[in-house]
Amino acid sequence: MELKDRLSITKPKFDAHELKLLKQCLDSGWTTQGPMVKQFENLFAVRHHAEHAVAVSSCTAALHLAMLALGLGPGDEVIVPAFTWVTSANCAEYVGARAVFADVNPRTFNLDVEAMKRAITSKTRAVVVVHLFGLSAEMDPILDLARQHHLFVIEDAACAIGTTYREKPVGTLGHLGCFSFHPRKVITTGEGGLVTTRSEALASKVQYLKNHGATGLPEKFRSNPPPYAMAAFDLLGYNLRMSDIQAAVGVAQMAKLDDLLSERKLFALRYSQLLQRLEEIAVPFVPEHCGHTFQSYVIRILKGGMKKRNEIMEQLEAHKIQTRPGTHAVHRLGYYVDKYHYPPGQFPVAAASEDTTITLPLFPGMTEEEQDYVVLKLKQALR
């Protein structure tokens, strides 16, 4: 088999349902935050057993708003896994807090509890727990440790729509959960994000902050508002809203969610079966009580280090197979090196994870023939 077109790491799945709801939204004339946003929030909240869901412009916005809603700021420290997308750490820096890194578990790529424990100081006020690639982090020991030290827990569930931990949806286990609808995610709104929480007070704070700080009508107008009444602005807010156009796509995508998740899990299982006998790689490890929705299927190259990994990726690209490293070792990125002077080897598991991981193609509608082709070319590259 030879490919006509390049195999992407992933791609979204759209059909007539998205077009129908987009037309409905455009015909209504209400294209900013409105009824479609509310419907999308309600669908997401029900699916994830969340008491409150607030749609925003991106997961970066969700993380930023989570920090603000919790009152984090200068002088505070926030623990972040050293192997994650950069915004997991940037969100602490946005509010003047300090992102303090902790290394990850080499088998799951998620936050290592012992490393988290060592990172806690008298200034630590929160931890960002990332469910990387769609695999739930080990939440019980993390939550126990957070309670002992009175820490806020923010779940970065950007990759983990539909993921569970001990049968409970992630994003509702800590104080706030943050989700992404970027096109690489299981469902997409183009760009977009969402905050989940059990706390009405935190949900209201996020709602106010995302909408310029508008806190509703002034007290004098609430009982009998005149037509000229304008909102009160008691907070310094931002414009981090999701539009109804995006939400219309999101409503259609939610109807596909279970099918998309089932398809991803089947192809991930098939990858693992096809690759399990290769001594040169490690396939994704899934602890028994942790759900994995495989937003990304990430393998680790066990022999030859970064040089061998890069050679393999170059050979796959030559055969029209797109790949990429799993994600960043954030402490090695320029901003954090320049500001905090982290040496490259300080978090060795995170560094090795960046240098030796490969994300393989996994997308809606992928065929077994395409997957077999990826596996064949990977085996040839390993040889």
Secondary structure as the mmCIF struct_conf table of DSSP 4:
data_model
#
loop_
_struct_conf.conf_type_id
_struct_conf.id
_struct_conf.beg_label_comp_id
_struct_conf.beg_label_asym_id
_struct_conf.beg_label_seq_id
_struct_conf.end_label_comp_id
_struct_conf.end_label_asym_id
_struct_conf.end_label_seq_id
BEND BEND1 LYS A 4 ASP A 5
HELX_LH_PP_P HELX_LH_PP_P1 ARG A 6 ARG A 6
STRN STRN1 LEU A 7 LEU A 7
HELX_LH_PP_P HELX_LH_PP_P2 SER A 8 SER A 8
BEND BEND2 ILE A 9 ILE A 9
HELX_RH_AL_P HELX_RH_AL_P1 ALA A 16 SER A 28
TURN_TY1_P TURN_TY1_P1 GLY A 29 GLY A 29
BEND BEND3 THR A 32 GLY A 34
HELX_RH_AL_P HELX_RH_AL_P2 PRO A 35 ARG A 47
TURN_TY1_P TURN_TY1_P2 HIS A 48 HIS A 49
BEND BEND4 GLU A 51 GLU A 51
STRN STRN2 HIS A 52 VAL A 56
BEND BEND5 SER A 57 SER A 57
HELX_RH_AL_P HELX_RH_AL_P3 CYS A 59 ALA A 69
TURN_TY1_P TURN_TY1_P3 LEU A 70 GLY A 71
TURN_TY1_P TURN_TY1_P4 PRO A 74 GLY A 75
STRN STRN3 GLU A 77 PRO A 81
BEND BEND6 ALA A 82 ALA A 82
STRN STRN4 PHE A 83 PHE A 83
BEND BEND7 THR A 84 THR A 84
TURN_TY1_P TURN_TY1_P5 VAL A 86 VAL A 86
HELX_RH_AL_P HELX_RH_AL_P4 THR A 87 TYR A 94
TURN_TY1_P TURN_TY1_P6 VAL A 95 GLY A 96
STRN STRN5 ARG A 98 ALA A 102
STRN STRN6 VAL A 104 VAL A 104
TURN_TY1_P TURN_TY1_P7 PRO A 106 THR A 108
BEND BEND8 ASN A 110 ASN A 110
STRN STRN7 LEU A 111 LEU A 111
HELX_LH_PP_P HELX_LH_PP_P3 ASP A 112 ASP A 112
HELX_RH_AL_P HELX_RH_AL_P5 VAL A 113 ALA A 119
TURN_TY1_P TURN_TY1_P8 SER A 122 LYS A 123
STRN STRN8 THR A 124 VAL A 130
HELX_RH_3T_P HELX_RH_3T_P1 LEU A 132 GLY A 134
STRN STRN9 LEU A 135 LEU A 135
HELX_LH_PP_P HELX_LH_PP_P4 SER A 136 ALA A 137
HELX_RH_AL_P HELX_RH_AL_P6 MET A 139 GLN A 148
TURN_TY1_P TURN_TY1_P9 HIS A 149 HIS A 150
STRN STRN10 PHE A 152 ASP A 156
TURN_TY1_P TURN_TY1_P10 ALA A 158 CYS A 159
TURN_TY1_P TURN_TY1_P11 ILE A 161 GLY A 162
STRN STRN11 THR A 164 TYR A 165
TURN_TY1_P TURN_TY1_P12 ARG A 166 GLU A 167
STRN STRN12 LYS A 168 PRO A 169
TURN_TY1_P TURN_TY1_P13 VAL A 170 GLY A 171
BEND BEND9 THR A 172 HIS A 175
STRN STRN13 LEU A 176 SER A 180
TURN_TY1_P TURN_TY1_P14 PRO A 183 ARG A 184
BEND BEND10 LYS A 185 ILE A 187
BEND BEND11 GLY A 190 GLU A 191
STRN STRN14 GLY A 193 THR A 197
BEND BEND12 ARG A 198 ARG A 198
HELX_RH_AL_P HELX_RH_AL_P7 GLU A 200 LYS A 210
STRN STRN15 ASN A 211 ASN A 211
TURN_TY1_P TURN_TY1_P15 HIS A 212 GLY A 213
STRN STRN16 ALA A 214 ALA A 214
BEND BEND13 GLY A 216 LEU A 217
HELX_RH_3T_P HELX_RH_3T_P2 GLU A 219 PHE A 221
BEND BEND14 ARG A 222 ASN A 224
TURN_TY1_P TURN_TY1_P16 PRO A 227 TYR A 228
STRN STRN17 PHE A 233 PHE A 233
BEND BEND15 LEU A 235 LEU A 235
STRN STRN18 ASN A 239 ASN A 239
STRN STRN19 ARG A 241 ARG A 241
HELX_LH_PP_P HELX_LH_PP_P5 MET A 242 SER A 243
HELX_RH_AL_P HELX_RH_AL_P8 ASP A 244 LEU A 275
TURN_TY1_P TURN_TY1_P17 GLN A 276 ARG A 277
TURN_TY1_P TURN_TY1_P18 GLU A 279 GLU A 280
STRN STRN20 ILE A 281 ALA A 282
HELX_LH_PP_P HELX_LH_PP_P6 VAL A 283 PHE A 285
TURN_TY1_P TURN_TY1_P19 GLU A 288 HIS A 289
STRN STRN21 CYS A 290 CYS A 290
STRN STRN22 HIS A 292 HIS A 292
BEND BEND16 GLN A 295 SER A 296
STRN STRN23 TYR A 297 ILE A 301
BEND BEND17 LYS A 303 GLY A 304
HELX_RH_AL_P HELX_RH_AL_P9 GLY A 305 ALA A 318
TURN_TY1_P TURN_TY1_P20 HIS A 319 LYS A 320
STRN STRN24 ILE A 321 ILE A 321
STRN STRN25 ARG A 324 ARG A 324
BEND BEND18 GLY A 326 GLY A 326
STRN STRN26 ALA A 329 ALA A 329
HELX_RH_3T_P HELX_RH_3T_P3 VAL A 330 ARG A 332
BEND BEND19 LEU A 333 LEU A 333
HELX_RH_AL_P HELX_RH_AL_P10 GLY A 334 TYR A 340
TURN_TY1_P TURN_TY1_P21 PRO A 344 GLY A 345
BEND BEND20 GLN A 346 PHE A 347
HELX_RH_AL_P HELX_RH_AL_P11 PRO A 348 THR A 356
STRN STRN27 THR A 357 LEU A 360
HELX_LH_PP_P HELX_LH_PP_P7 PRO A 361 PRO A 361
TURN_TY1_P TURN_TY1_P22 PRO A 364 GLY A 365
HELX_RH_AL_P HELX_RH_AL_P12 GLU A 368 LEU A 382
#
